[in-house]
Structures are given as C-alpha cells and as structure tokens.
Amino acid sequence: MMDITTSHPVRRLLLQLATYNGWATLRLYTHIDALPEADYRRDAGLFFKSVHGTLNHLLVGEHLLWYERFAHAASPKLALDAQVEVDRLALRQRLLDGAARWPGLLARWPDSRFDGELNYARMSGDAVSLPFAATLLHVFNHGTHHRAQITVALTAMGHACPELDMVIMLQQAHRGDMV
C-alpha cells in the first residue's frame, strides 16, 4: 500500500478535495433529505432548475462523464441535463457511492500521472487534451459550485442549509471526529 503522505503533493491536495467532495455531499443531504417533495422538485431558478435537476447534473458530470474519462479513458456521450436518475433516494445513493470511488482512484495512480495530460473526446467528437491535475481539480470545484447553488435554493425556500466550508471538514479531521 502506498504511503500517501510521501506521495506527489498534488495527489495529496486532490485526495483532500475528493474527501471533501464526499463529506460535503453527505452533509448537504442531511438537509436535502428533509425537503418536502414539492420543494425538492420545483424550479428554484437554478441552472438545472430544481434541487433534483442539479443533483442529477452532478451525477452526470462528476460520475458518468468525468469519472469515466479519468478512470477508463472513456468518452461517454451524455447530455449535461440528462435525467439519469428519477428516483430521489436512488440518486442520493448513486452520488454518495460515486463520491466514495474518487479517493481510491487517485490513490492508485503513479505520481507521474498528475503531471500528465487527460485526453478525451467532447460530446461533439472533438479531441481534447488538458492538464491532468488541473482538470481533476475542475471536477471537484464543479461539485462545490453546484452544492453552493443548492444551499442558496434551500435558503431561498426558507429551509436550513449546512455549512459546507472545507475548513470545517479539516477541523473535524484534525480532532478525529470526521463522520
């Protein structure tokens, strides 16, 4: 087993972000789970309309497109607004399971991978080559962006929303009480 503490510094940072991605998603769901169905599905003015639509987009983007590109060098063709999971509880589970896969993927790559390129094809079929680590950073930043949109929607609907600052996760980890 690789000692992550002695590995590539970019890997360590990305592993923290992958951990944060799962932590923040689970923490957000503690508030989404309490949403009435009507609020969960209503058009809240988000880019993907509803909380459900935005969560579906996260499933598509993070797990069905980007994970496949990084893990399998695949280039799936799937619309960013595809409703791939209609069932609320199944969507929750797929997002949490998907988030849990990222740290293991990052841990098994050789250090040299983080200095390389990610090659894939866009939906149009056009070839793309991007810096590997920066593109992976995009994936986790993208999730943060959409979770923030959801917290704004929750607040606008009059519901409580969680604090999702990464520093809260880091403090919990430092105390040894991360769930």
SULRAZI-V34942 format. One record per backbone hydrogen bond with DSSP energy under -0.5 kcal/mol. CO is the residue of the C=O (numbers start at 1). NH is the residue of the N-H. E is the energy in kcal/mol with one decimal. If there is no record, write none. Layout:
# SULRAZI-V34942
CO | NH | E
CO | NH | E
This chain:
# SULRAZI-V34942
2 | 4 | -1.0
3 | 6 | -1.5
4 | 7 | -1.4
8 | 12 | -1.9
9 | 13 | -2.0
10 | 14 | -2.8
11 | 15 | -2.7
12 | 16 | -1.8
13 | 17 | -2.2
14 | 18 | -2.6
15 | 19 | -2.3
16 | 20 | -2.7
17 | 21 | -2.5
18 | 22 | -1.7
19 | 23 | -2.6
20 | 24 | -3.4
21 | 25 | -1.9
22 | 26 | -2.4
23 | 27 | -2.5
24 | 28 | -2.6
25 | 29 | -2.1
26 | 30 | -1.0
27 | 30 | -0.5
28 | 31 | -1.6
28 | 32 | -2.1
29 | 33 | -2.7
31 | 34 | -0.6
32 | 35 | -1.9
36 | 40 | -2.4
37 | 41 | -2.0
38 | 42 | -1.3
40 | 51 | -0.5
40 | 52 | -1.9
42 | 44 | -0.7
46 | 49 | -2.3
48 | 50 | -1.6
49 | 44 | -2.1
49 | 46 | -1.7
50 | 54 | -2.3
51 | 55 | -2.5
52 | 56 | -2.6
53 | 57 | -2.0
54 | 58 | -1.9
55 | 59 | -2.0
56 | 60 | -2.6
57 | 61 | -3.4
58 | 62 | -2.2
58 | 63 | -0.7
59 | 63 | -1.3
59 | 64 | -1.9
60 | 65 | -1.5
61 | 66 | -2.6
62 | 67 | -1.2
65 | 69 | -2.1
66 | 70 | -2.7
67 | 71 | -3.4
68 | 72 | -1.8
68 | 74 | -2.0
69 | 73 | -0.9
76 | 78 | -0.7
79 | 82 | -1.9
82 | 84 | -1.4
87 | 91 | -2.3
88 | 92 | -2.0
89 | 93 | -2.2
90 | 94 | -2.5
91 | 95 | -2.4
92 | 96 | -2.3
93 | 97 | -2.9
94 | 98 | -2.4
95 | 99 | -2.4
96 | 100 | -1.7
97 | 101 | -0.8
98 | 101 | -1.0
98 | 102 | -0.8
99 | 102 | -0.6
99 | 103 | -0.6
100 | 104 | -0.5
101 | 105 | -1.6
102 | 106 | -2.5
103 | 107 | -2.2
104 | 108 | -1.2
105 | 108 | -0.6
105 | 109 | -0.7
106 | 109 | -0.7
110 | 113 | -1.8
110 | 114 | -0.5
111 | 114 | -1.4
112 | 115 | -1.2
113 | 116 | -1.5
114 | 133 | -0.8
116 | 132 | -2.4
117 | 119 | -0.5
118 | 130 | -2.3
120 | 128 | -2.9
122 | 125 | -1.8
126 | 122 | -2.9
128 | 120 | -2.1
130 | 118 | -3.2
131 | 135 | -2.2
132 | 136 | -2.1
133 | 137 | -2.4
134 | 138 | -1.7
135 | 139 | -1.5
136 | 140 | -1.6
137 | 141 | -2.5
138 | 142 | -3.0
139 | 143 | -1.6
140 | 144 | -1.7
141 | 145 | -2.4
142 | 146 | -2.1
143 | 147 | -2.4
144 | 148 | -2.1
145 | 149 | -1.6
146 | 150 | -2.0
147 | 151 | -2.1
148 | 152 | -2.0
149 | 153 | -2.2
150 | 154 | -2.7
151 | 155 | -2.2
152 | 156 | -2.7
153 | 157 | -1.9
154 | 159 | -2.9
155 | 158 | -1.5
162 | 164 | -0.6
165 | 168 | -1.4
165 | 169 | -0.9
166 | 170 | -2.4
167 | 171 | -2.5
168 | 172 | -2.3
169 | 173 | -2.7
170 | 174 | -2.4
171 | 175 | -2.1
172 | 176 | -1.0
172 | 177 | -2.5
